[in-house]
Structure formats: C-alpha cells, structure tokens
Amino acid sequence: MVPNIKLSTGQDMPQVGFGLWKVDNAICADTVYNAIKVGYRLFDGACDYGNEVEAGQGVARAIKEGIVKREELFIVSKLWNTFHDGDRVEPIVRKQLADWGVDYFDLYLIHFPVALEYVDPSVRYPPGWHYDGSSEIRPSKASIQETWTAMESLVGSGLAKNIGVSNFQAQLLYDLLRYAKIKPATLQIEHHPYLVQPELLRLAKTEGIAVTAYSSFGPASFAEFNMAHAAAITPLLEEATVTAIAAKHGKEPSQVLLRWATQRGLAVIPKSVREKYMQSNLASIEFDLEQSEIDQISNLDKGLRFNQPANYFPTEALWIFG
C-alpha cells in the first residue's frame, strides 16, 4: 500500500506516483493502464509531454474494466509557458481535461516560472519553447501574480482540486506567498543526490508546501539529450555509495534513490514502461535506510542541474535558475 502525503488543503496525495515525461505516444495508453494494474494511482502529466490524450485512454480503459474508480486516481497536469496570460489559463485547462477525458485535475501546476507569448493550440500543440517552433523566444508580459490568480480560479470552478508550482526557486516562492489567496499545495523540483537543494526543501517545509521530486535517478533521465555534464558524471545507479547501500539492503540502486527521497518526506514520480521496474519502483517504500546512509547519499550533492532550457538548445534568453 502506497503511503499518502497530506497536502495543506487536507487532501491526500500518493507519495509514489508515475511520471509521464518521455512516455512514447504509441505505448502511453497501455503503459498507464498497466501501471494502474500494478498499483499506481498518481499520474504526473503535462501539456508539454504531448501524450495526455493517450494517458487518458489508459485511464478510461482501467475505469471501464472496473480496475479503479476516477476518485481513486490522483491526476496531475501542468500549465505550459505559453498560457500564462490570465485569460488563457482556463481555456487550456479545459482542453487538457478533455484530452485526459476527466472533469477535474487533482493537482494542476505552473510548469515553469516563465511566461511566453501565446501560441494557438490549433496552430501547434504542444507549443514548445519557441514562438516560431524553431528558434525565437518571445516572452509574454504576464506576471506570476496574474497567472496564479487565474490558477486560483480553477479551484473555485472545480477544474482543479489543488494547485501548485514546479521549478520555482526560493525568492519566487516568497513573492507568490505574499499575494496568494490559495497557497501552493506542492512544489515539484528536480531532486536527486547530485542536486539536493536543502535550503529550498527547508523553505517548503516551513511554509507547509509538499515537495515532489522529479528525475530521481539524476543524469540517467537525460542521457538521450547528449548533455556533456550528464555524460561526464558517474550515473547515480552505478555510484559506489548508492550501490553499496543497495547491496547491504538487498535492494536495487533505483529503490535506494527513491527511498532516500521518500524517507525524507518527499513524493517521487519515477517512470518505467516495463512492469518489472514499475513494481520495483512502487516497492521502494517497503524498507528503511539508516540515517547515516541517508546522510552519505545527501553528501553526494554537486549542485548539478540537468533540466533547464540551455541544456536542450542554445539560448541566451532563458536562464531560469540563474
């Protein structure tokens, strides 16, 4: 049984979920369906992943077969950068809900603290980072306050039960908290032993914001993007400290990395399209690490960030984490 994290709204969020980033459209419906059969109840999607229609098909199949009820699932999606203008938020949420085939999101996040000029979904969807689809970065003037106010209205209209943010750093969180009528329920961040971000975690804990870690396996998630710093570092799944602790407990290194996060109170959203690893990731909460082992893993911190635009394409316009 997967434990829950109690959100500030009083609602429960499964601590181990399934991430949909990079799940190929051709297998996404079957992957989601199989993950539900294995026992996953939280699915973390986004407009930008381009597979929400297929993810919804997997959900619909599982519901139709009586494997799960909609209210037993916790479906997460995200607002892409090109829809930050206040009047663009609700229309795109309604499109995303229709893609999923559901009436509400359990959690809806601002994907990045970056406002880009609107791209009509009928022209290109997902819009991606570039206004012209190839090279031009064209910012919008929408403020985080304008976007967050529109996000809050989603709760009032029943389109989202909880709202939160992703890829926000400390000062933006402090700014948002000054005017938020509804505090963000969660903060989703890149988090692994090479990027621990302890001060940001302390801020979130102090403010009662639950943290979800993505890319729990560090550079393994980014190998296909040919990032020099990802290729140069020892993969976390092969790192000596991690493998030694895994051997001691009779567990997989992947399970140790996930447990390192969940035992410290974070939620995780690993992805695997193979049932064996789906089960392994879900079972990562079934053992405990010693505090000394948690400390050893935390001490691997190198401040290495992989998920930022400059690592995907040349840009001087998008230094989100600078």
Residue pairs with C-beta under 8 A, 6 or more apart in sequence:
2 14
2 15
2 16
2 39
2 41
2 282
2 285
3 14
3 15
3 262
3 285
4 12
4 13
4 14
4 15
5 12
5 13
5 14
5 15
5 210
5 265
5 267
6 12
6 13
7 13
7 162
7 185
7 186
7 210
8 183
8 185
8 208
8 209
8 210
9 161
9 162
9 185
11 106
11 161
11 162
11 185
13 42
13 74
13 106
13 107
13 162
13 186
13 210
13 267
14 40
14 41
14 42
14 74
14 267
15 262
15 266
15 267
15 268
15 285
16 40
16 42
16 258
16 262
16 267
16 268
16 269
16 270
16 281
16 282
16 284
16 285
17 40
17 41
17 42
17 43
17 44
17 74
17 76
17 212
17 267
17 268
17 269
18 32
18 35
18 40
18 42
18 43
18 44
18 269
18 270
18 271
18 278
19 44
19 214
19 269
19 270
19 271
20 28
20 32
20 43
20 44
20 45
20 46
20 49
20 51
20 55
20 271
21 44
21 46
21 49
21 214
21 271
22 49
22 271
23 31
23 32
23 49
23 51
23 55
23 271
23 273
24 51
24 273
25 50
25 51
25 54
27 273
28 51
28 54
28 55
28 57
28 58
29 54
29 55
29 57
29 58
29 61
30 58
31 58
31 273
32 43
32 54
32 55
32 57
32 58
32 59
32 62
33 58
33 59
33 61
33 62
34 58
34 275
34 278
35 43
35 58
35 278
36 58
36 59
36 62
36 67
36 68
36 73
37 62
37 67
38 275
38 278
38 279
38 282
39 282
40 278
40 282
41 68
41 72
41 73
41 74
42 73
42 74
42 75
42 76
42 267
42 269
43 55
43 59
43 73
43 74
43 75
43 76
44 76
44 188
44 212
44 214
44 269
45 51
45 52
45 55
45 75
45 76
45 77
45 78
45 100
46 52
46 77
46 78
46 80
46 111
47 77
47 78
47 79
47 80
47 83
47 92
47 96
47 111
47 125
47 126
48 78
48 80
48 111
48 126
48 128
49 126
50 125
50 126
52 77
52 96
52 99
52 100
53 99
53 100
55 100
56 99
56 100
56 101
56 102
57 101
59 70
59 73
59 75
59 100
59 101
59 102
60 101
62 68
63 69
63 70
70 102
73 106
74 106
74 107
75 100
75 102
75 105
75 106
75 107
76 105
76 106
76 107
76 108
76 109
77 96
77 100
77 105
77 107
77 108
77 109
78 108
78 109
78 110
78 111
78 166
79 89
79 92
79 93
79 108
79 109
79 110
79 111
79 147
79 151
80 92
80 111
80 126
80 127
81 111
81 112
81 114
81 115
81 116
81 127
81 129
82 88
82 116
82 117
82 118
82 119
82 127
82 140
83 89
83 92
83 118
84 110
84 114
84 115
84 116
84 140
84 142
84 146
84 147
85 115
85 118
85 140
85 142
85 146
85 147
86 142
86 146
86 147
86 149
86 150
87 150
88 118
88 150
89 147
89 150
89 151
89 153
89 154
90 150
90 153
90 154
90 157
90 159
92 121
93 105
93 108
93 154
93 159
93 160
94 159
95 121
96 105
97 103
97 104
97 105
97 159
103 158
104 158
104 159
104 160
104 161
105 159
105 160
105 161
106 160
106 161
106 162
107 160
107 161
107 162
107 163
107 164
107 185
107 186
108 151
108 154
108 159
108 160
108 162
108 163
108 164
109 163
109 164
109 165
109 166
109 186
109 188
110 144
110 147
110 148
110 151
110 164
110 165
110 166
110 168
111 166
111 167
112 166
112 167
112 320
113 144
113 165
113 167
113 168
113 169
113 172
113 320
114 139
114 318
114 320
115 139
115 140
115 141
115 142
115 143
115 144
115 147
116 127
116 129
116 131
116 137
116 138
116 139
116 140
117 131
117 138
117 139
117 140
118 140
119 127
119 131
121 127
124 133
129 137
129 309
129 312
129 313
129 318
130 136
130 137
131 137
131 138
137 315
137 317
137 318
139 317
144 172
144 175
144 176
145 176
145 179
148 176
148 179
148 180
151 160
151 163
151 182
152 163
152 180
152 181
152 182
154 160
154 163
155 161
155 162
155 163
155 182
162 185
162 186
163 182
163 184
163 185
164 184
164 185
164 186
164 187
164 188
164 209
165 172
165 173
165 176
165 184
165 186
165 187
165 188
166 187
166 188
166 189
167 188
167 189
167 190
167 307
167 320
167 321
168 176
168 187
168 189
169 200
169 321
170 199
170 200
170 203
173 184
173 187
173 203
173 204
173 207
173 209
174 203
176 184
177 183
177 207
183 207
183 208
183 209
184 209
185 209
185 210
186 209
186 210
186 211
186 212
186 267
187 200
187 204
187 209
187 210
187 211
187 212
188 211
188 212
188 213
188 214
189 197
189 200
189 211
189 212
189 213
189 214
190 213
190 214
190 215
190 305
190 306
190 307
191 197
191 201
191 211
191 213
191 214
191 215
191 216
191 261
191 266
192 213
192 215
192 216
192 217
192 218
192 236
192 257
193 218
193 236
193 239
193 242
193 257
193 260
193 297
193 298
193 300
193 301
194 218
194 219
194 233
194 236
194 300
194 301
194 302
194 303
194 304
195 218
195 301
195 302
195 303
195 304
195 305
195 306
196 298
196 301
198 298
198 301
201 211
201 264
201 266
204 210
204 211
205 211
205 265
210 267
211 265
211 266
211 267
212 266
212 267
212 268
212 269
213 261
213 266
213 267
213 268
213 269
214 269
214 307
215 221
215 222
215 306
215 307
216 257
216 258
216 261
216 268
216 269
216 270
217 235
217 236
217 237
217 254
217 257
217 270
218 233
218 235
218 236
218 257
218 304
218 306
219 227
219 229
219 230
219 231
219 233
219 235
219 236
219 304
219 306
220 235
220 236
220 237
221 306
222 230
222 306
222 307
222 311
223 230
223 231
225 311
225 312
227 306
227 311
229 304
229 306
230 306
233 302
233 304
234 240
236 242
236 253
236 257
236 300
237 243
237 253
237 254
237 257
238 253
239 253
239 300
241 296
241 297
241 300
242 253
242 256
242 257
242 297
242 300
243 253
245 256
245 289
245 293
245 296
245 297
246 252
246 253
246 255
246 256
249 256
249 287
249 289
251 259
251 284
251 287
252 280
254 270
254 277
254 280
254 281
254 284
255 280
255 281
255 283
255 284
255 287
256 284
256 289
256 297
257 297
258 268
258 270
258 281
258 284
258 285
259 284
259 285
259 287
259 288
259 289
260 289
260 294
260 297
260 298
261 267
261 268
262 268
262 284
262 285
263 288
263 289
263 294
264 294
268 284
270 281
272 278
272 280
272 281
289 297
305 321
308 318
308 319
308 320
308 321
309 315
309 318
309 320
310 318
310 319
